[in-house]
């Protein structure tokens, strides 16, 4: 067998977000503010849950994990995007692209599984409240969290290693503002058959499988809430899962739009805007959703802010 004559690609050129240079400064400021808010908001959620004993429950343990996933997601994309917004030539090294792809894929896969585990937690809390303490013990929650991160890491590692075995002959223009699997595969001059098989399997087992499990959990939750006689009881039961339901709806709506739609409706500009939603806007909104709708979280955050003001 002859060795491959393809020269190893050392960098990719990114198309970026916008075609008009005079918009770059404005959007740099806007995205920097949103990125700062996402990092600070999710960090504050984690600190509040760790330091405030009333929040040491399974639900908040998983919320802290979700905040960590959001930090990873937005930090894998935004720093390089902000850098490229202020540069005429928008490039990323091959190794940097692979690292970004790994981190983003890790956060995406982990969040899918984590949202399913969180919906299961709410299902047990509402449908089997007397068994909740036993079924969601500390050791079980830690096992769930470890499993969630392990699934996300294995999925991301497989996709990244398969990507590293591809040949890239040029052109090296990524039709996106960050390194995501589909636009990188489009640049390969070698067979991507195995990559596409693994993407299909991930779509079936990770995306569709977790969506189905989450839907089933909430179907049972809604049925259980409707069986409650008093309106006050229904309101109390719904309030325990409303924040998570809102987060799930926000996340899956962008996923469904991006991956489950006719090819004829494809639009690069629209895809970029949706990508901004799940890489920046959603991680920024999640802490607000959980803090504004929960009294205990607001109390804990307020105590932290008062403490920091003293120093």
C-alpha positions as CSV (number, residue, x, y, z in Angstrom):
1,X,0.0,0.0,0.0
2,X,1.3,3.5,-0.9
3,X,1.3,6.1,1.8
4,X,-1.3,8.8,1.4
5,X,-0.1,11.8,-0.7
6,X,-2.4,14.2,1.0
7,X,-0.7,17.0,2.8
8,X,-2.0,17.3,6.4
9,X,-4.2,20.3,6.9
10,X,-2.8,22.7,9.5
11,X,-5.7,25.1,9.7
12,X,-9.2,25.8,8.6
13,X,-10.8,29.1,7.4
14,X,-14.2,29.9,8.9
15,X,-16.9,31.7,7.1
16,X,-17.9,33.5,10.3
17,X,-21.3,34.8,11.3
18,X,-21.9,37.9,9.2
19,X,-20.9,39.1,5.7
20,X,-20.9,42.8,6.6
21,X,-17.7,44.0,8.4
22,X,-19.3,47.1,9.9
23,X,-21.6,44.8,12.1
24,X,-18.6,43.0,13.7
25,X,-18.0,45.5,16.5
26,X,-21.6,45.6,17.6
27,X,-22.0,41.8,17.7
28,X,-18.7,41.4,19.4
29,X,-20.0,43.6,22.3
30,X,-23.4,41.8,22.3
31,X,-21.9,38.3,22.3
32,X,-19.3,39.2,24.9
33,X,-22.0,40.4,27.2
34,X,-24.1,37.3,26.7
35,X,-21.1,35.0,27.1
36,X,-20.1,36.8,30.4
37,X,-23.7,36.5,31.6
38,X,-23.8,32.8,30.7
39,X,-20.6,32.1,32.6
40,X,-21.5,34.2,35.6
41,X,-25.1,32.9,35.8
42,X,-24.2,29.2,35.6
43,X,-21.2,29.6,38.0
44,X,-23.5,31.4,40.5
45,X,-26.1,28.5,40.2
46,X,-23.3,26.0,41.0
47,X,-22.0,28.0,43.9
48,X,-25.5,28.5,45.3
49,X,-26.3,24.8,45.1
50,X,-23.0,23.8,46.7
51,X,-23.1,26.3,49.6
52,X,-26.8,26.3,50.4
53,X,-27.8,23.1,52.4
54,X,-31.6,23.2,51.4
55,X,-30.5,22.8,47.8
56,X,-28.6,19.6,48.5
57,X,-31.3,17.5,46.8
58,X,-31.2,15.3,43.7
59,X,-33.0,17.9,41.5
60,X,-30.5,20.6,42.3
61,X,-27.6,18.2,42.0
62,X,-28.6,17.6,38.4
63,X,-29.2,21.3,37.9
64,X,-25.6,22.0,39.0
65,X,-24.4,19.4,36.4
66,X,-26.6,21.1,33.7
67,X,-24.9,24.5,34.6
68,X,-21.5,22.8,34.2
69,X,-22.5,21.5,30.8
70,X,-23.7,24.9,29.7
71,X,-20.4,26.5,30.7
72,X,-18.6,23.8,28.7
73,X,-20.9,24.3,25.7
74,X,-20.6,28.1,25.5
75,X,-16.8,28.1,26.4
76,X,-16.0,25.6,23.6
77,X,-17.4,28.0,20.9
78,X,-17.6,31.6,22.1
79,X,-13.9,32.6,22.8
80,X,-12.8,31.6,19.3
81,X,-15.8,33.1,17.7
82,X,-15.2,36.4,19.5
83,X,-11.6,36.4,18.4
84,X,-12.5,35.8,14.8
85,X,-15.2,38.5,14.9
86,X,-12.4,41.1,15.3
87,X,-10.1,39.5,12.6
88,X,-10.3,39.9,8.8
89,X,-9.0,36.3,8.3
90,X,-11.0,34.0,10.4
91,X,-8.9,30.8,11.0
92,X,-8.6,28.0,13.5
93,X,-5.8,25.4,13.7
94,X,-6.6,21.8,12.9
95,X,-5.8,20.7,16.4
96,X,-7.9,23.6,17.8
97,X,-10.8,22.6,15.5
98,X,-10.6,19.0,16.7
99,X,-10.5,20.2,20.4
100,X,-13.5,22.5,19.8
101,X,-15.4,19.7,18.1
102,X,-14.7,17.3,21.0
103,X,-15.8,19.8,23.7
104,X,-18.9,20.9,21.8
105,X,-19.9,17.3,21.0
106,X,-19.3,16.3,24.6
107,X,-21.5,19.1,26.0
108,X,-24.3,18.3,23.4
109,X,-24.4,14.6,24.1
110,X,-24.1,15.0,27.8
111,X,-27.0,17.5,27.9
112,X,-29.3,15.2,26.0
113,X,-28.8,12.4,28.5
114,X,-28.8,14.7,31.5
115,X,-32.2,16.2,30.5
116,X,-33.6,12.7,30.4
117,X,-32.2,11.8,33.8
118,X,-33.7,15.1,35.2
119,X,-37.1,14.2,33.7
120,X,-36.9,10.8,35.3
121,X,-36.2,12.5,38.7
122,X,-39.3,14.7,38.3
123,X,-41.3,11.6,37.3
124,X,-40.3,9.8,40.5
125,X,-41.0,12.9,42.6
126,X,-44.5,13.4,41.2
127,X,-45.7,9.9,40.4
128,X,-43.9,7.9,43.2
129,X,-43.3,10.5,46.0
130,X,-43.2,8.0,48.8
131,X,-40.4,6.1,47.1
132,X,-38.5,9.2,46.0
133,X,-36.0,9.2,48.9
134,X,-35.1,5.6,48.3
135,X,-35.0,5.6,44.5
136,X,-33.0,8.9,44.3
137,X,-30.5,8.2,47.0
138,X,-27.1,10.1,47.0
139,X,-25.2,7.1,45.6
140,X,-27.8,6.5,42.9
141,X,-27.7,10.2,41.8
142,X,-23.8,10.1,41.7
143,X,-24.0,6.9,39.5
144,X,-26.5,8.6,37.2
145,X,-24.3,11.7,36.9
146,X,-21.2,9.6,36.2
147,X,-23.1,7.6,33.6
148,X,-24.3,10.8,31.9
149,X,-20.8,12.2,31.6
150,X,-19.4,8.9,30.5
151,X,-21.9,8.5,27.7
152,X,-21.2,12.0,26.5
153,X,-17.4,11.5,26.7
154,X,-17.5,8.2,24.8
155,X,-19.8,9.6,22.1
156,X,-17.6,12.6,21.6
157,X,-14.4,10.6,21.7
158,X,-15.6,8.2,19.0
159,X,-16.7,11.1,16.6
160,X,-13.4,13.0,17.2
161,X,-11.2,9.9,16.6
162,X,-13.1,9.1,13.4
163,X,-12.6,12.7,12.3
164,X,-8.9,12.5,12.9
165,X,-8.6,9.6,10.5
166,X,-10.1,11.5,7.5
167,X,-8.1,13.2,4.8
168,X,-8.6,16.9,4.0
169,X,-7.3,18.1,0.7
170,X,-8.8,21.5,0.4
171,X,-10.6,23.8,0.1
172,X,-10.5,24.3,3.9
173,X,-13.4,26.8,4.2
174,X,-15.8,25.8,7.0
175,X,-19.3,26.9,6.2
176,X,-20.0,27.8,9.8
177,X,-18.6,29.9,12.7
178,X,-17.4,26.9,14.7
179,X,-16.2,23.3,14.2
180,X,-19.3,21.1,14.2
181,X,-19.4,17.6,12.7
182,X,-21.4,18.2,9.5
183,X,-19.5,21.1,8.0
184,X,-16.2,19.4,8.8
185,X,-17.2,16.2,7.1
186,X,-18.2,18.2,4.0
187,X,-14.5,19.2,3.6
188,X,-13.1,15.6,3.7
189,X,-11.8,14.1,0.5
190,X,-11.8,10.6,1.9
191,X,-14.7,8.2,2.6
192,X,-16.9,9.5,5.5
193,X,-19.1,6.3,5.4
194,X,-18.1,5.2,8.9
195,X,-18.5,8.7,10.3
196,X,-22.0,8.9,8.9
197,X,-22.9,5.5,10.3
198,X,-21.9,6.7,13.8
199,X,-23.7,10.0,13.4
200,X,-26.9,8.0,12.4
201,X,-26.5,5.8,15.5
202,X,-26.0,8.8,17.7
203,X,-29.1,10.4,16.3
204,X,-31.1,7.3,16.9
205,X,-29.9,6.4,20.4
206,X,-28.9,9.8,21.8
207,X,-31.2,12.3,20.2
208,X,-34.4,10.3,19.4
209,X,-33.9,7.8,22.3
210,X,-33.6,10.5,24.9
211,X,-36.4,12.6,23.4
212,X,-38.7,9.5,23.5
213,X,-37.8,8.8,27.1
214,X,-38.3,12.4,28.2
215,X,-41.6,12.5,26.4
216,X,-42.7,9.3,28.1
217,X,-41.7,10.7,31.6
218,X,-43.7,13.9,31.1
219,X,-46.7,12.0,29.7
220,X,-46.9,10.1,33.0
221,X,-46.2,13.3,35.0
222,X,-49.1,15.1,33.2
223,X,-51.4,12.2,33.8
224,X,-50.5,12.1,37.5
225,X,-51.0,15.9,37.8
226,X,-54.4,15.8,36.1
227,X,-55.5,13.1,38.7
228,X,-54.9,15.4,41.6
229,X,-58.2,16.7,42.9
230,X,-57.3,20.1,44.3
231,X,-56.2,23.0,42.1
232,X,-53.6,24.0,44.7
233,X,-52.2,20.5,44.6
234,X,-52.0,20.6,40.8
235,X,-50.2,23.9,40.9
236,X,-47.7,22.7,43.5
237,X,-47.0,19.5,41.5
238,X,-46.6,21.4,38.2
239,X,-44.3,24.0,39.8
240,X,-41.8,21.3,40.7
241,X,-41.2,20.4,37.0
242,X,-42.2,23.6,35.1
243,X,-38.6,25.0,35.0
244,X,-37.2,21.8,33.7
245,X,-40.0,21.4,31.1
246,X,-39.2,24.9,29.9
247,X,-35.5,24.1,29.5
248,X,-36.3,20.8,27.7
249,X,-38.7,22.6,25.3
250,X,-36.1,25.3,24.6
251,X,-33.3,22.8,24.0
252,X,-35.2,20.3,21.8
253,X,-36.9,23.0,19.7
254,X,-33.5,24.1,18.4
255,X,-32.3,20.5,18.0
256,X,-35.5,19.5,16.0
257,X,-35.2,22.6,13.8
258,X,-31.5,21.9,13.1
259,X,-31.6,18.1,12.4
260,X,-35.2,17.0,11.7
261,X,-36.5,19.1,8.8
262,X,-36.7,18.8,5.0
263,X,-33.4,19.4,3.1
264,X,-35.2,21.9,0.9
265,X,-35.7,24.2,3.9
266,X,-31.9,24.4,4.5
267,X,-30.6,27.9,5.0
268,X,-27.0,28.7,6.1
269,X,-27.9,32.0,7.7
270,X,-30.9,30.5,9.6
271,X,-28.7,27.6,10.8
272,X,-26.1,30.1,12.1
273,X,-28.8,31.9,14.1
274,X,-30.2,28.6,15.5
275,X,-26.6,27.6,16.4
276,X,-26.3,30.9,18.4
277,X,-29.4,29.9,20.2
278,X,-28.1,26.5,21.5
279,X,-24.5,27.6,22.0
280,X,-25.1,31.0,23.7
281,X,-28.7,32.0,24.3
282,X,-29.9,28.8,25.9
283,X,-26.9,28.6,28.3
284,X,-27.6,32.2,29.3
285,X,-31.3,31.6,29.8
286,X,-31.1,28.4,31.8
287,X,-29.8,30.0,35.0
288,X,-32.5,32.7,34.8
289,X,-35.2,30.0,34.3
290,X,-34.1,28.1,37.4
291,X,-33.4,31.1,39.6
292,X,-36.4,33.3,38.8
293,X,-38.9,30.4,39.2
294,X,-37.5,29.0,42.5
295,X,-37.6,30.7,45.8
296,X,-34.8,28.6,47.4
297,X,-32.4,29.4,44.6
298,X,-33.1,33.1,44.7
299,X,-32.5,33.1,48.5
300,X,-29.2,31.3,48.1
301,X,-28.0,33.6,45.3
302,X,-29.1,36.7,47.2
303,X,-27.0,35.5,50.2
304,X,-24.0,35.0,48.0
305,X,-24.3,38.5,46.5
306,X,-24.7,40.1,49.9
307,X,-21.6,38.2,51.1
308,X,-19.5,39.3,48.1
309,X,-20.5,42.9,48.6
310,X,-19.0,42.9,52.1
311,X,-15.6,42.1,50.6
